[in-house]
Amino acid sequence: MNAKFLKVSCRDCSNESIIFSRATTAIACGVCGATLTNPAGGKAQLVGCNVVETLE
């Protein structure tokens, strides 16, 4: 399995969060509530964020 943790930055408020690359639920920003990811049956679909760093 090629799953990793990702440090992402919210496009709306620039808050940084750490998420799992294969998240099975929608993840919202802890500050503004914008949707960061949607589940896609495998890797999470990044919709409201930019990847800052890949953590291993």
mmCIF file as gemmi writes it, N, C-alpha and C atoms, coordinates in Angstrom:
data_model
loop_
_atom_site.group_PDB
_atom_site.id
_atom_site.type_symbol
_atom_site.label_atom_id
_atom_site.label_alt_id
_atom_site.label_comp_id
_atom_site.label_asym_id
_atom_site.label_entity_id
_atom_site.label_seq_id
_atom_site.pdbx_PDB_ins_code
_atom_site.Cartn_x
_atom_site.Cartn_y
_atom_site.Cartn_z
_atom_site.occupancy
_atom_site.B_iso_or_equiv
_atom_site.pdbx_formal_charge
_atom_site.auth_seq_id
_atom_site.auth_asym_id
_atom_site.pdbx_PDB_model_num
ATOM 1 N N . MET Axp A 1 ? 0.85 -1.18 0 1 0 ? 1 A 1
ATOM 2 C CA . MET Axp A 1 ? 0 0 0 1 0 ? 1 A 1
ATOM 3 C C . MET Axp A 1 ? 0.893 1.239 0 1 0 ? 1 A 1
ATOM 4 N N . ASN Axp A 2 ? 0.535 2.197 -0.793 1 0 ? 2 A 1
ATOM 5 C CA . ASN Axp A 2 ? 1.352 3.389 -0.98 1 0 ? 2 A 1
ATOM 6 C C . ASN Axp A 2 ? 0.682 4.609 -0.351 1 0 ? 2 A 1
ATOM 7 N N . ALA Axp A 3 ? 0.24 4.474 0.897 1 0 ? 3 A 1
ATOM 8 C CA . ALA Axp A 3 ? -0.449 5.57 1.577 1 0 ? 3 A 1
ATOM 9 C C . ALA Axp A 3 ? 0.557 6.4 2.361 1 0 ? 3 A 1
ATOM 10 N N . LYS Axp A 4 ? 0.318 7.707 2.389 1 0 ? 4 A 1
ATOM 11 C CA . LYS Axp A 4 ? 1.198 8.631 3.1 1 0 ? 4 A 1
ATOM 12 C C . LYS Axp A 4 ? 0.357 9.695 3.774 1 0 ? 4 A 1
ATOM 13 N N . PHE Axp A 5 ? 0.987 10.44 4.638 1 0 ? 5 A 1
ATOM 14 C CA . PHE Axp A 5 ? 0.355 11.612 5.221 1 0 ? 5 A 1
ATOM 15 C C . PHE Axp A 5 ? 0.793 12.82 4.415 1 0 ? 5 A 1
ATOM 16 N N . LEU Axp A 6 ? -0.108 13.776 4.255 1 0 ? 6 A 1
ATOM 17 C CA . LEU Axp A 6 ? 0.176 14.976 3.479 1 0 ? 6 A 1
ATOM 18 C C . LEU Axp A 6 ? -0.059 16.211 4.333 1 0 ? 6 A 1
ATOM 19 N N . LYS Axp A 7 ? 0.84 17.159 4.254 1 0 ? 7 A 1
ATOM 20 C CA . LYS Axp A 7 ? 0.606 18.478 4.863 1 0 ? 7 A 1
ATOM 21 C C . LYS Axp A 7 ? 0.014 19.326 3.757 1 0 ? 7 A 1
ATOM 22 N N . VAL Axp A 8 ? -1.2 19.818 3.986 1 0 ? 8 A 1
ATOM 23 C CA . VAL Axp A 8 ? -1.907 20.589 2.968 1 0 ? 8 A 1
ATOM 24 C C . VAL Axp A 8 ? -2.256 21.966 3.502 1 0 ? 8 A 1
ATOM 25 N N . SER Axp A 9 ? -2.439 22.897 2.583 1 0 ? 9 A 1
ATOM 26 C CA . SER Axp A 9 ? -2.8 24.268 2.92 1 0 ? 9 A 1
ATOM 27 C C . SER Axp A 9 ? -4.178 24.564 2.319 1 0 ? 9 A 1
ATOM 28 N N . CYS Axp A 10 ? -5.081 25.065 3.143 1 0 ? 10 A 1
ATOM 29 C CA . CYS Axp A 10 ? -6.43 25.417 2.693 1 0 ? 10 A 1
ATOM 30 C C . CYS Axp A 10 ? -6.342 26.574 1.697 1 0 ? 10 A 1
ATOM 31 N N . ARG Axp A 11 ? -7.077 26.475 0.602 1 0 ? 11 A 1
ATOM 32 C CA . ARG Axp A 11 ? -7.068 27.534 -0.413 1 0 ? 11 A 1
ATOM 33 C C . ARG Axp A 11 ? -7.79 28.792 0.055 1 0 ? 11 A 1
ATOM 34 N N . ASP Axp A 12 ? -8.725 28.648 0.989 1 0 ? 12 A 1
ATOM 35 C CA . ASP Axp A 12 ? -9.505 29.804 1.443 1 0 ? 12 A 1
ATOM 36 C C . ASP Axp A 12 ? -8.808 30.617 2.53 1 0 ? 12 A 1
ATOM 37 N N . CYS Axp A 13 ? -8.217 29.926 3.536 1 0 ? 13 A 1
ATOM 38 C CA . CYS Axp A 13 ? -7.661 30.659 4.677 1 0 ? 13 A 1
ATOM 39 C C . CYS Axp A 13 ? -6.173 30.391 4.924 1 0 ? 13 A 1
ATOM 40 N N . SER Axp A 14 ? -5.551 29.531 4.129 1 0 ? 14 A 1
ATOM 41 C CA . SER Axp A 14 ? -4.13 29.185 4.223 1 0 ? 14 A 1
ATOM 42 C C . SER Axp A 14 ? -3.758 28.415 5.484 1 0 ? 14 A 1
ATOM 43 N N . ASN Axp A 15 ? -4.741 27.894 6.224 1 0 ? 15 A 1
ATOM 44 C CA . ASN Axp A 15 ? -4.452 27.064 7.385 1 0 ? 15 A 1
ATOM 45 C C . ASN Axp A 15 ? -3.831 25.744 6.917 1 0 ? 15 A 1
ATOM 46 N N . GLU Axp A 16 ? -2.788 25.281 7.599 1 0 ? 16 A 1
ATOM 47 C CA . GLU Axp A 16 ? -2.147 24.019 7.24 1 0 ? 16 A 1
ATOM 48 C C . GLU Axp A 16 ? -2.676 22.895 8.115 1 0 ? 16 A 1
ATOM 49 N N . SER Axp A 17 ? -2.94 21.744 7.487 1 0 ? 17 A 1
ATOM 50 C CA . SER Axp A 17 ? -3.448 20.565 8.177 1 0 ? 17 A 1
ATOM 51 C C . SER Axp A 17 ? -2.693 19.352 7.679 1 0 ? 17 A 1
ATOM 52 N N . ILE Axp A 18 ? -2.687 18.295 8.477 1 0 ? 18 A 1
ATOM 53 C CA . ILE Axp A 18 ? -2.097 17.027 8.062 1 0 ? 18 A 1
ATOM 54 C C . ILE Axp A 18 ? -3.235 16.048 7.851 1 0 ? 18 A 1
ATOM 55 N N . ILE Axp A 19 ? -3.27 15.447 6.661 1 0 ? 19 A 1
ATOM 56 C CA . ILE Axp A 19 ? -4.332 14.506 6.313 1 0 ? 19 A 1
ATOM 57 C C . ILE Axp A 19 ? -3.72 13.208 5.803 1 0 ? 19 A 1
ATOM 58 N N . PHE Axp A 20 ? -4.522 12.15 5.783 1 0 ? 20 A 1
ATOM 59 C CA . PHE Axp A 20 ? -4.103 10.855 5.26 1 0 ? 20 A 1
ATOM 60 C C . PHE Axp A 20 ? -4.437 10.821 3.771 1 0 ? 20 A 1
ATOM 61 N N . SER Axp A 21 ? -3.504 10.347 2.949 1 0 ? 21 A 1
ATOM 62 C CA . SER Axp A 21 ? -3.695 10.373 1.494 1 0 ? 21 A 1
ATOM 63 C C . SER Axp A 21 ? -4.832 9.475 1.013 1 0 ? 21 A 1
ATOM 64 N N . ARG Axp A 22 ? -5.225 8.505 1.819 1 0 ? 22 A 1
ATOM 65 C CA . ARG Axp A 22 ? -6.315 7.61 1.442 1 0 ? 22 A 1
ATOM 66 C C . ARG Axp A 22 ? -7.508 7.766 2.389 1 0 ? 22 A 1
ATOM 67 N N . ALA Axp A 23 ? -7.853 9.002 2.7 1 0 ? 23 A 1
ATOM 68 C CA . ALA Axp A 23 ? -8.975 9.288 3.601 1 0 ? 23 A 1
ATOM 69 C C . ALA Axp A 23 ? -10.279 8.764 3.003 1 0 ? 23 A 1
ATOM 70 N N . THR Axp A 24 ? -11.108 8.158 3.84 1 0 ? 24 A 1
ATOM 71 C CA . THR Axp A 24 ? -12.369 7.585 3.37 1 0 ? 24 A 1
ATOM 72 C C . THR Axp A 24 ? -13.577 8.453 3.711 1 0 ? 24 A 1
ATOM 73 N N . THR Axp A 25 ? -13.34 9.599 4.32 1 0 ? 25 A 1
ATOM 74 C CA . THR Axp A 25 ? -14.417 10.539 4.621 1 0 ? 25 A 1
ATOM 75 C C . THR Axp A 25 ? -14.008 11.923 4.135 1 0 ? 25 A 1
ATOM 76 N N . ALA Axp A 26 ? -14.981 12.8 3.965 1 0 ? 26 A 1
ATOM 77 C CA . ALA Axp A 26 ? -14.687 14.177 3.583 1 0 ? 26 A 1
ATOM 78 C C . ALA Axp A 26 ? -13.99 14.86 4.755 1 0 ? 26 A 1
ATOM 79 N N . ILE Axp A 27 ? -12.983 15.654 4.464 1 0 ? 27 A 1
ATOM 80 C CA . ILE Axp A 27 ? -12.238 16.368 5.498 1 0 ? 27 A 1
ATOM 81 C C . ILE Axp A 27 ? -12.443 17.862 5.293 1 0 ? 27 A 1
ATOM 82 N N . ALA Axp A 28 ? -12.803 18.545 6.373 1 0 ? 28 A 1
ATOM 83 C CA . ALA Axp A 28 ? -13.035 19.987 6.328 1 0 ? 28 A 1
ATOM 84 C C . ALA Axp A 28 ? -11.905 20.719 7.047 1 0 ? 28 A 1
ATOM 85 N N . CYS Axp A 29 ? -11.656 21.946 6.648 1 0 ? 29 A 1
ATOM 86 C CA . CYS Axp A 29 ? -10.659 22.797 7.297 1 0 ? 29 A 1
ATOM 87 C C . CYS Axp A 29 ? -11.104 23.068 8.734 1 0 ? 29 A 1
ATOM 88 N N . GLY Axp A 30 ? -10.175 22.99 9.674 1 0 ? 30 A 1
ATOM 89 C CA . GLY Axp A 30 ? -10.492 23.216 11.07 1 0 ? 30 A 1
ATOM 90 C C . GLY Axp A 30 ? -10.755 24.667 11.405 1 0 ? 30 A 1
ATOM 91 N N . VAL Axp A 31 ? -10.37 25.596 10.537 1 0 ? 31 A 1
ATOM 92 C CA . VAL Axp A 31 ? -10.541 27.021 10.807 1 0 ? 31 A 1
ATOM 93 C C . VAL Axp A 31 ? -11.782 27.577 10.11 1 0 ? 31 A 1
ATOM 94 N N . CYS Axp A 32 ? -11.86 27.418 8.796 1 0 ? 32 A 1
ATOM 95 C CA . CYS Axp A 32 ? -12.958 28.041 8.047 1 0 ? 32 A 1
ATOM 96 C C . CYS Axp A 32 ? -14.057 27.063 7.64 1 0 ? 32 A 1
ATOM 97 N N . GLY Axp A 33 ? -13.809 25.762 7.756 1 0 ? 33 A 1
ATOM 98 C CA . GLY Axp A 33 ? -14.832 24.769 7.436 1 0 ? 33 A 1
ATOM 99 C C . GLY Axp A 33 ? -14.933 24.392 5.971 1 0 ? 33 A 1
ATOM 100 N N . ALA Axp A 34 ? -14.048 24.907 5.121 1 0 ? 34 A 1
ATOM 101 C CA . ALA Axp A 34 ? -14.07 24.562 3.697 1 0 ? 34 A 1
ATOM 102 C C . ALA Axp A 34 ? -13.697 23.091 3.517 1 0 ? 34 A 1
ATOM 103 N N . THR Axp A 35 ? -14.27 22.452 2.523 1 0 ? 35 A 1
ATOM 104 C CA . THR Axp A 35 ? -13.964 21.055 2.24 1 0 ? 35 A 1
ATOM 105 C C . THR Axp A 35 ? -12.588 20.946 1.612 1 0 ? 35 A 1
ATOM 106 N N . LEU Axp A 36 ? -11.708 20.141 2.237 1 0 ? 36 A 1
ATOM 107 C CA . LEU Axp A 36 ? -10.358 19.943 1.717 1 0 ? 36 A 1
ATOM 108 C C . LEU Axp A 36 ? -10.281 18.717 0.819 1 0 ? 36 A 1
ATOM 109 N N . THR Axp A 37 ? -10.918 17.63 1.228 1 0 ? 37 A 1
ATOM 110 C CA . THR Axp A 37 ? -10.868 16.393 0.451 1 0 ? 37 A 1
ATOM 111 C C . THR Axp A 37 ? -12.228 15.72 0.405 1 0 ? 37 A 1
ATOM 112 N N . ASN Axp A 38 ? -12.426 14.933 -0.633 1 0 ? 38 A 1
ATOM 113 C CA . ASN Axp A 38 ? -13.587 14.062 -0.768 1 0 ? 38 A 1
ATOM 114 C C . ASN Axp A 38 ? -13.084 12.649 -0.973 1 0 ? 38 A 1
ATOM 115 N N . PRO Axp A 39 ? -13.794 11.64 -0.455 1 0 ? 39 A 1
ATOM 116 C CA . PRO Axp A 39 ? -13.376 10.258 -0.685 1 0 ? 39 A 1
ATOM 117 C C . PRO Axp A 39 ? -13.562 9.895 -2.154 1 0 ? 39 A 1
ATOM 118 N N . ALA Axp A 40 ? -12.647 9.068 -2.679 1 0 ? 40 A 1
ATOM 119 C CA . ALA Axp A 40 ? -12.73 8.712 -4.095 1 0 ? 40 A 1
ATOM 120 C C . ALA Axp A 40 ? -12.521 7.216 -4.314 1 0 ? 40 A 1
ATOM 121 N N . GLY Axp A 41 ? -12.713 6.4 -3.295 1 0 ? 41 A 1
ATOM 122 C CA . GLY Axp A 41 ? -12.583 4.964 -3.45 1 0 ? 41 A 1
ATOM 123 C C . GLY Axp A 41 ? -11.156 4.46 -3.36 1 0 ? 41 A 1
ATOM 124 N N . GLY Axp A 42 ? -10.207 5.306 -3.235 1 0 ? 42 A 1
ATOM 125 C CA . GLY Axp A 42 ? -8.793 4.964 -3.108 1 0 ? 42 A 1
ATOM 126 C C . GLY Axp A 42 ? -8.102 6.149 -2.501 1 0 ? 42 A 1
ATOM 127 N N . LYS Axp A 43 ? -7.361 6.852 -3.308 1 0 ? 43 A 1
ATOM 128 C CA . LYS Axp A 43 ? -6.741 8.083 -2.825 1 0 ? 43 A 1
ATOM 129 C C . LYS Axp A 43 ? -7.808 9.153 -2.665 1 0 ? 43 A 1
ATOM 130 N N . ALA Axp A 44 ? -7.639 9.983 -1.649 1 0 ? 44 A 1
ATOM 131 C CA . ALA Axp A 44 ? -8.579 11.078 -1.421 1 0 ? 44 A 1
ATOM 132 C C . ALA Axp A 44 ? -8.448 12.091 -2.549 1 0 ? 44 A 1
ATOM 133 N N . GLN Axp A 45 ? -9.572 12.63 -2.976 1 0 ? 45 A 1
ATOM 134 C CA . GLN Axp A 45 ? -9.588 13.651 -4.024 1 0 ? 45 A 1
ATOM 135 C C . GLN Axp A 45 ? -9.411 15.01 -3.359 1 0 ? 45 A 1
ATOM 136 N N . LEU Axp A 46 ? -8.295 15.681 -3.63 1 0 ? 46 A 1
ATOM 137 C CA . LEU Axp A 46 ? -8.014 16.996 -3.047 1 0 ? 46 A 1
ATOM 138 C C . LEU Axp A 46 ? -8.805 18.045 -3.813 1 0 ? 46 A 1
ATOM 139 N N . VAL Axp A 47 ? -9.713 18.747 -3.116 1 0 ? 47 A 1
ATOM 140 C CA . VAL Axp A 47 ? -10.562 19.716 -3.808 1 0 ? 47 A 1
ATOM 141 C C . VAL Axp A 47 ? -10.354 21.147 -3.338 1 0 ? 47 A 1
ATOM 142 N N . GLY Axp A 48 ? -10.023 21.356 -2.082 1 0 ? 48 A 1
ATOM 143 C CA . GLY Axp A 48 ? -9.918 22.724 -1.575 1 0 ? 48 A 1
ATOM 144 C C . GLY Axp A 48 ? -8.59 22.998 -0.916 1 0 ? 48 A 1
ATOM 145 N N . CYS Axp A 49 ? -7.547 22.291 -1.36 1 0 ? 49 A 1
ATOM 146 C CA . CYS Axp A 49 ? -6.251 22.46 -0.7 1 0 ? 49 A 1
ATOM 147 C C . CYS Axp A 49 ? -5.116 22.229 -1.68 1 0 ? 49 A 1
ATOM 148 N N . ASN Axp A 50 ? -3.95 22.691 -1.284 1 0 ? 50 A 1
ATOM 149 C CA . ASN Axp A 50 ? -2.728 22.474 -2.034 1 0 ? 50 A 1
ATOM 150 C C . ASN Axp A 50 ? -1.765 21.682 -1.153 1 0 ? 50 A 1
ATOM 151 N N . VAL Axp A 51 ? -1.054 20.721 -1.729 1 0 ? 51 A 1
ATOM 152 C CA . VAL Axp A 51 ? -0.085 19.935 -0.973 1 0 ? 51 A 1
ATOM 153 C C . VAL Axp A 51 ? 1.16 20.779 -0.714 1 0 ? 51 A 1
ATOM 154 N N . VAL Axp A 52 ? 1.534 20.886 0.55 1 0 ? 52 A 1
ATOM 155 C CA . VAL Axp A 52 ? 2.717 21.632 0.947 1 0 ? 52 A 1
ATOM 156 C C . VAL Axp A 52 ? 3.91 20.691 1.064 1 0 ? 52 A 1
ATOM 157 N N . GLU Axp A 53 ? 3.663 19.502 1.658 1 0 ? 53 A 1
ATOM 158 C CA . GLU Axp A 53 ? 4.745 18.567 1.926 1 0 ? 53 A 1
ATOM 159 C C . GLU Axp A 53 ? 4.17 17.16 2.042 1 0 ? 53 A 1
ATOM 160 N N . THR Axp A 54 ? 4.943 16.159 1.623 1 0 ? 54 A 1
ATOM 161 C CA . THR Axp A 54 ? 4.581 14.763 1.799 1 0 ? 54 A 1
ATOM 162 C C . THR Axp A 54 ? 5.39 14.221 2.971 1 0 ? 54 A 1
ATOM 163 N N . LEU Axp A 55 ? 4.675 13.681 3.955 1 0 ? 55 A 1
ATOM 164 C CA . LEU Axp A 55 ? 5.314 13.138 5.16 1 0 ? 55 A 1
ATOM 165 C C . LEU Axp A 55 ? 5.334 11.626 5.069 1 0 ? 55 A 1
ATOM 166 N N . GLU Axp A 56 ? 6.409 11.019 5.55 1 0 ? 56 A 1
ATOM 167 C CA . GLU Axp A 56 ? 6.477 9.548 5.511 1 0 ? 56 A 1
ATOM 168 C C . GLU Axp A 56 ? 6.615 8.96 6.878 1 0 ? 56 A 1
